[in-house]
């Protein structure tokens, strides 16, 4: 019975993929394996394991040996990938799934916004744009114990799940993680500094934003050189964006769909000509 259900799901997935590709002839059938693997994994269907069962490992890390009451400290999951494997950014691109992390903190502790380092932008055959990480990445946020917390040994836990891919092979990964505090080996200051330097820095006023009359495309006139291949657009919920042109001093963003909240801006990240990551908010609707 279970085998029959899986077969029907696979057939439905394949049918949906074929219908999708018929609407996107530009990408031809080269997109089909990527789309199939993403949809199958999202549906919870297991794919065959690779020769190395764990090409991606995860560990829970913090930059404090022992937290201080009322003081924020860095808490996150560090992923290490074997050569050739990659994970996805929070906006994976045309295919893929972003890692998810659920932290469990002691009562009264708070967790700030999750911060994602700038991704690499790669293009697969068929013009499939992916936003990925290779080798190692730390996805983290600031955790804060209450000001009236009495320091005592404590264990923080997290559940992380991810999609790891190499060429045309993808596998789901999942780990239950724990970190006992106090700890003997907190993240080194150099590692924390490197992580902060990898985060896109807010750069409002970094570009002049011009919108056409129908708001179907937006041109960003850069006030300093950027790396066109590094630019990634993160659409609001339900939105769809695509780059239609790039140059060192100007880039054009096509708004296929503004999203469920038209007043919400898109976020564009990239790297300057000298390699520094940045982020700017790009309004998708006229003021």
C-alpha positions, 0 to 999 in steps of 0.5 A, a space after each residue: 500500500 505504501 509503495 503504491 502511494 509513493 508511486 502515485 506521488 512520484 507520478 504526480 510530481 513528474 506530471 507537475 514538473 512536465 507541466 511546469 517545463 512546458 510553460 518555461 521552454 527557455 530552460 528546457 529539460 535541464 531544469 527537470 532533475 533539479 525541480 524533481 529533487 526539490 519537490 520530492 524532498 519537500 513531499 517527504 520522499 527519501 532519496 538514495 543515500 550517497 556513498 558518504 552518508 554524512 557529506 554535511 555535518 552540523 554543530 551547535 556553537 556559541 561565542 560565550 564560555 558562560 552567558 552573562 545575565 542580560 548580555 547577548 551572545 552569539 548562538 548558531 549552527 555551523 555547517 561543514 560540507 564535504 568538497 563539491 556539496 552545497 547548502 542553500 541560502 534563505 532564498 535558495 533561488 530557482 530550486 532548493 530548500 533553505 536550512 531550518 533551525 529551531 532553537 529551544 532556550 531556557 525559560 525567559 531567554 530571547 533569540 534575535 533575528 537569524 543572520 545569514 552570510 552572503 551566499 554564492 550565486 551559481 548558474 546551473 545548466 539551463 540558466 538555473 540560478 542558485 544561491 548556495 554555500 560551500 565548505 562551511 557556513 555559520 547561521 546564527 543569532 544573538 541569544 539573551 538570558 534574562 537580567 535576573 538569571 542566576 548563572 548555572 549550568 544549562 543546556 541549549 538544544 536545536 533541531 536543524 534540517 537541510 537539503 544538501 546537493 552535489 551535481 544532480 544528487 540531493 539528500 535531506 539532512 537532519 540533526 538534533 543538537 545540544 550545547 552544554 554551558 559552561 563550555 571549554 571551547 567557545 567560538 574564537 574571536 577571529 571566527 566571530 569577526 569573520 562571520 560578521 564580516 560575511 554578513 550583508 551590511 545595510 547600505 541604504 543610498 548605495 543605489 539610485 532606484 528608478 522604476 518604469 511607469 508600469 512598475 514591471 521593472 526596476 533599475 538600480 544605478 549603483 553609486 560604486 562598482 558592484 560584482 554583477 554575478 553576486 547580486 541576489 534578490 529576495 522577494 517578499 512572501 508570495 513575490 517573484 523577481 528576476 534579473 534581466 540585465 547586469 552591468 558594473 554600474 546598473 542592474 535591472 530587476 523584473 517584478 513578475 509578482 510583487 507579493 502578498 504585501 505590495 508595500 513590503 520591499 525586496 532585499 537585494 544583496 551582493 558584493 561591492 567591487 572590492 568584495 564587501 557584502 551589502 544589502 539594500 531594501 528595494 521598494 516594489 511599489 510607488 510611494 
